[in-house]
Amino acid sequence: MHVIAQLGSPSQWLILIAICLVIFGAKRLPDIARSLGKSLAAFKKAKRDFEQELLQADKEEADKKSDAASEDK
């Protein structure tokens, strides 16, 4: 856990970048970063859509309960 808390230090970022350069090469890194960005954007969109669906379902359920309560009176 202690290592994760210190991941933000500049020396660790430089080491991480150097390892990525060695593994993937300088030519593939922009493509990988672009793909990662698109994936992250798609994930955020799916999360936002899912949250909106949940809110809509809750609203519809509340409307049904209020309609049922008003019919009982």
Buried (B, 14 or more C-beta within 10 A) or exposed (E): EEEEEEEEEEEEEEEEEEEBEEEEEEEEBEEEEEEEEEEEEEEEEEEEEEEEEEEEEEEEEEEEEEEEEEEEE
